[in-house]
Amino acid sequence: MVVLELRSALFTMGVDQLIQSLYGAPGLLALLLIGVGVKARSRSCAAVGAVVLMLLMTQA
């Protein structure tokens, strides 16, 4: 159980660093919106974050 949580945390931190290095502050904001949307079970918040992240990805 602890190993699974540790692996999940390391993966999340790695993805966060990758997005932040590629897309800067807007990418970090998009990940924050997705995370808040998932935790709060707000589909609209998560969708806005996903759309922002996709726009950043297609722009590069």
N, C-alpha and C positions, 0 to 999 in steps of 0.2 A: 504494500500500500504506500509506504513512504517512498519507495523507489519510483513508483508511478507518478506520484506528486512531484518529486524532484525532477524527473524527466520532462514532465509537462511544464514546469516552471522554467527549465532551461530552454526548452523549445520556444516558449512564449517570449523569453528575453532575447533569444536569437532572432526571431522574426521581428521583434520591436526594433532591435538595432539595425537590421537590414532595411526595414522600411524607413527608419529615421535617416539612415545614411543616403538612401536613394532619393527620398522625396521630402526630406526636411520636416519643418514644423507642420505643414498641412497633412503630411502622412501620419504624423504623431496624433494630430487632432482627429483624423479619420479613425485610427485605431482606438482612441479614447471613446469616440462616439459609439463604435461597435461594441466595445467592452461594457459601457454604461447601458447600452440598449439591451444587451444580453442579460446583464445582471438585473436590470429593472423590468425585464420582459416587455420592453417597449419596441415593438416592431418598427415604428417610424424612426426612432432614434438609430437603431441598428441599420436600417435601410439607408438613411442619410449618410452614415459613416461609410457604408459599402459603396454607395454611389460616388462619394468624394474620392475614395481610394481607387475605384475603377477609372475615374476621370484622370487622376494623377498617373495611373499606369498607362493609359492609352496616350497620354500627352508626351511621354518620354520616348 
